[in-house]
Amino acid sequence: MLYLIVSIALQVLLIVHCIKTGRNQLWIWVLALLSLPGVIAYVAVEIVPDLMRSRTARSAARGVSRALDPGRDLREAADRLQVTGDVATRQAYADELSRQGRHAEAIAAYRAGLTGLYEHDPRLLLGLAQAQFASGDAAGARDTLDLLIAKNPDFRSPDGHMLYARAVEATGDTAKALEEYAALASYYPGAEAAVRYARLLRGTGQDAEAGRVLTELLEQARIAPAHYRRAQREWLAEAERDQKIR
């Protein structure tokens, strides 16, 4: 009896799924008439491929592929660049170089794309600044981002803003860095901005304000959705440790 109830429930759920997702209506008859074999067939043909195409599944597959063949993505990006040579493929190639830590080559690739109509392309400039900062050239990254802002005043990127604040801090312009972190902490989607802001505040002797920023961050995290706390657990742990410092 339990088997029959479960089988019928699965059939009904999958028939509803078939109708709502616009699958071939023949599946309704397969599910209704074949019972459990129909359920297995529908899941194998319609559900599993969808799951494999999901972002999570694709990310996991890419992770496995990279572990087995670390140079594959770069080779494929280089091949596409050789075939098309357009700006999008050049940026993808430069991004992959940067991801693999080959920052000098990435910088050269980004600069090669910054010509003609794309001379001040914001995404190319942002990629260039990221590679410059990662290579230890904070001043160069700041200059690149200043150019990006000047030429693309409507461009918005929280990660770009974070990079700018870090570059400004690294160049020793503490007052400007505090200003940038304060603005960033008010909207940045993660906990990193508030933690970095609090640390710089503490570094300039503003312990009370640093404590307030961390307390506010941790109170907001306490009532935030679980997925946010999971995604930000490392920075939240940093915030908790920093809060204990007197």
Secondary structure, 3 states (H helix, E strand, C coil): CHHHHHHHHHHHHHHHHHHHCCCCCHHHHHHHHHHHHHHHHHHHHHHHHHHHCCHHHHHHHHHHHHHHCCCHHHHHHHHHHHHHCCHHHHHHHHHHHHHCCCHHHHHHHHHHHCCHHHCCCHHHHHHHHHHHHHCCCHHHHHHHHHHHHHHCCCCCCHHHHHHHHHHHHHCCCHHHHHHHHHHHHCCCCCCHHHHHHHHHHHHCCCHHHHHHHHHHHHHHHHHCCHHHHHHCHHHHHHHHHHHHCC
